[in-house]
Amino acid sequence: MYPRAADTGRRYPFFSHLQQNRNDGLADCTALSRPMIREPDLINRWQTGDRRKVTCVSDNRCFILIGTGHGVTCAHLRKPD
């Protein structure tokens, strides 16, 4: 049997939702691409008990920056050139 991975989807990663998917056997792990770009310390935040929803707005502007050679960063946090 292969591990099952779930994508968090658009603006969805609430810690409780991710935990419920795992508990229900729907996923063995979860992909957190954009939320981790926005909040690199997200897992540590959750581990310390701060379970607020992620601040990523899922507008894909981070991927535009990546594709245009500006590195992996949130467009909303990036300082102008």
Secondary structure, DSSP 8 states (H G I E B T S, - for coil): ----EEE--TT---HHHHHHHHHTTS-SEEE-HHHHHH-TTHHHHHHTT----------SHHHHHHHTTS-S--TTT----
